[in-house]
Amino acid sequence: ERSGPIVQFKLLHSMFHLCSNQTKYILLSTYIKLINLFPEIKGDIEEVLGNDNQLRNSDAEIQQRAMEYTKLSQIASSDLLATVLEEMPQFTERESSLLAKLKKKSNTLVREKDLPDGDNISTQIQDLGNVPA
């Protein structure tokens, strides 16, 4: 059986006081996203966000998030809220420019077994650092 949004919210929030501050940051962000998904529980969430436990918390990040999310939920239209809380596009991995240079220059390196006695690959790599780019 599926539980409704208010049950999910209350279950999440019931353990809030036991969480680390980093987890509380995530939960506060989750709460504002729940307002976006389930406007019918907006009042319950605003009550938690506006609670003195958050607004006067000794952790400045919790205070900041609680204040910003409270104001956002009160001022923003549902369309604006949906836009602000829209899922971010997935990050595309790029190759590091430093690794690309190293790969390019490594094509000129000889393999360790081909080096004269006494040389090793680390000497070659160190020499690589002395080559002007």
C-alpha positions in Angstrom: 0.0 0.0 0.0 1.3 3.4 -0.9 1.5 6.2 1.7 0.4 9.7 1.0 2.6 12.8 0.9 1.8 13.9 4.5 2.7 10.5 5.8 6.0 10.5 3.9 6.8 14.0 5.2 5.9 13.2 8.8 8.0 10.1 8.7 11.0 11.9 7.3 10.6 14.8 9.8 10.1 12.5 12.8 13.8 11.6 12.7 15.0 15.1 11.9 16.2 15.8 15.5 18.4 12.7 15.4 20.2 13.6 12.2 23.6 15.2 11.6 23.6 18.8 10.4 24.6 17.7 6.9 21.6 15.4 6.8 19.4 18.2 8.1 20.5 20.4 5.2 19.4 17.7 2.8 16.1 17.2 4.6 15.3 20.9 4.5 15.9 20.9 0.7 13.7 17.8 0.5 10.9 19.6 2.3 10.8 22.5 -0.2 10.8 20.0 -3.0 7.9 18.2 -1.4 6.0 21.5 -1.5 6.6 21.7 -5.2 5.4 18.1 -5.7 2.5 18.1 -3.2 1.1 21.6 -2.7 -1.5 20.1 -0.3 1.1 19.7 2.4 2.6 23.2 2.0 1.2 24.4 5.4 2.7 21.6 7.3 6.1 22.1 5.7 6.0 25.9 6.2 5.3 25.3 9.8 8.4 23.2 10.2 10.6 25.6 8.1 9.4 28.6 10.1 9.9 26.9 13.5 12.3 28.6 15.9 14.3 25.3 16.1 15.4 26.0 12.5 15.4 29.8 12.4 17.4 30.1 15.6 19.5 27.1 15.2 23.2 27.4 16.2 24.1 26.2 12.7 24.1 29.1 10.3 23.4 26.8 7.2 20.3 25.4 8.8 19.1 29.0 9.6 19.9 30.2 6.1 18.1 27.3 4.4 15.0 27.5 6.7 14.7 31.2 6.1 15.2 31.1 2.3 12.9 28.1 1.8 10.2 29.7 4.0 10.3 32.9 1.9 10.5 31.0 -1.3 7.4 28.9 -0.4 5.5 32.1 0.6 6.4 34.4 -2.2 7.0 32.2 -5.3 4.1 31.2 -7.5 3.8 27.5 -8.2 5.3 27.9 -11.7 8.3 29.8 -10.3 8.8 27.3 -7.6 8.7 24.5 -10.2 11.3 26.3 -12.3 13.6 27.0 -9.3 13.4 23.4 -8.1 13.6 21.8 -11.5 16.0 18.9 -11.7 19.5 19.9 -12.8 20.8 18.3 -16.0 23.2 15.5 -15.6 26.8 16.5 -15.4 28.8 15.4 -18.4 32.2 14.1 -17.6 35.1 15.7 -19.4 38.7 14.6 -19.7 41.1 16.7 -17.6 43.2 19.0 -19.8 46.2 17.9 -17.8 45.5 14.2 -18.5 45.0 15.0 -22.2 48.4 16.7 -22.3 50.0 13.8 -20.4 48.5 11.2 -22.8 49.6 13.2 -25.8 53.1 13.5 -24.5 53.2 9.8 -23.3 53.0 8.8 -27.0 56.6 10.0 -27.2 57.7 8.1 -24.1 59.6 4.9 -24.7 58.5 1.8 -22.7 60.5 1.1 -19.5 61.9 -2.2 -20.9 63.3 -0.3 -23.9 65.2 2.2 -21.7 69.0 1.9 -21.2 70.2 0.4 -17.9 69.9 2.8 -15.0 67.0 4.8 -16.5 63.4 4.2 -15.4 60.0 5.4 -16.4 59.8 8.0 -13.5 62.9 9.7 -14.9 61.2 9.9 -18.3 58.0 11.4 -16.6 60.1 13.9 -14.7 61.8 14.9 -17.9 58.4 15.3 -19.5 57.7 18.0 -16.9 60.7 20.0 -18.1 59.6 20.0 -21.7 58.0 23.3 -22.7 54.3 23.0 -23.6 
